[in-house]
Amino acid sequence: EAVDLAERAMAMSSENADYVALYLTCLRPQVSDQKMETLILAAIEVYPDASSLSLLEGDLLLAKNNQAGAEEAYEKAYSQALTKWDQAAALNAIGVLWAGRGSYDKAEARFAQALRVKPYDAAIRANWLQACEDAGRPQVE
């Protein structure tokens, strides 16, 4: 039933893909990765330029340990971003991906770029500080 509601939400929310992305985010714990992938890909067909859906796709791919696919989805999300929030979210996701790979210099650079877009975001700042520390360059706040 929840999946049917998600599919109906996609059909009804033709003006705002962010509502669909939010709904899918809430639905994710209740459905299998396979069904979520199907829903995300269906939503991307309807909203091919939606940064929020590309971020969701990247998160799902990362959860499935497809790092190359996740990076591609996150980079796509960044290129599609229309707002500072979307830009910062995509850059943060890319930074987290690079930190997970142990590429702390690259992660630090992405977090710093995200902070230039959204300087007061506490989560991005914490990620940046951790990447700096992991890279051997502790920063003072």
N, C-alpha and C positions, 0 to 999 in steps of 0.2 A: 504494500500500500504506500509506503514512504517513497519508493522508487516512482510509482505512478504520480505522486504529488510533485516530485522533482521534475518529471517530464512535463507535467502540466504547467509548472512554474516557468519552465523555459519557454513554453508556447505563449504564455500570458505576458511575460516580461520582455516584450520585444524592444522596449526602449532602453533598458538598463541591464547590461550583462552583470554588473556588480551584484544585483539582487540574486541572480542565478548563482553566481560564485559563492555568495554568502550562504545561500540555501544548501548548496552542495557541500560546503565546508561543515555545516551543521549535520548534514546527512551522513557524512563520511564514516563515522564510527558505527553506523547501523548497517552498512552494506559492504559486500566484499570488494577487494581491490579491483577485481575484474569488472564488476558492475559499475564501480566508481569511474574506472577508466572509460567504460562505454558512455556513461553520462557526460563526463568531461569532454570527450571527443565529439559527442552529439552537440553539446553546447558550443564548442569551438566552431562547428560547422555553421551554426546559427550566427555566432558572434566571432568571426575570424580575427578581428582586431582587438579583442578584449584582453588587456594586460592581466586582469585579475584571474581570468581562466587559464592563461599561460602559466601564471604562478602556481595555480592549483595543479596543473599538469606536471610542472617541475617537481612539486612536493611529492606527488604520487610516484613519479619516476625515481626520485631519490629514495623513497621508502622501499621501492623495489630494487634498490641498489644499481640503478641505471644512471650512473653519474654523468655520462656523456649526454644522454637524453635530457637529464635534468638541467645541465648547463645550457643546452640549446634552448630549452623552454624558458629558462630564466633570462637568457639574453634576448629572446623574442619578447618576453614581458617588458624588459627595459626599453626595447626599441618601440614598443606599442604604447608605452606609458604617456598618458595625457596630463597627469597631475603630478605634483611633487610627491604626494603620498605613494603613488604607483611607482615612480622612479626610485624612491628611497627603498620601498619594499623589494623591488627587483634587485637593486644593488646589494641590499642586505642579504638576500637569499644567495646571490652569487658569492658573497663573502663567506657565508656559512659553509657553502659547498667547498670553497678553496681551503678554509680552515680545517674541514673534515678530511681533506686530502693531505694536510700537513704543509700546505703552501701558504705559510703565514704572511709572507711579504705581499703576495697577491691578495690575500684576504684583507690585510690591513689597508691596502690601497682602495679596495672596493668599499670597505666600511668608511674610510675617510671621504670618498666620493659621495657616499650616501649622506654623511654628516654635513657636507657642503650644501646638499639639497634640503635636508631636514635637520638642522643643527641641534635641536633640543629633544631629539628622540632618545629616550633613556636606553631602550633595548639595543639600538644601533651603537650608541656610545659604549655600552658594556661590551658588545661584541668587538668593537674597535680596540678597546683597552686590553681585552683578552688576547686578541691577535698580536698587538704590540708586545705584550708580555711574552707570548709564545715565540715571537720572533726574536726575543732577547733585547727588546727596546722598551722597557717599562715607561709609560707616560704618566705625567702628573696631571690630574684633572684640573 
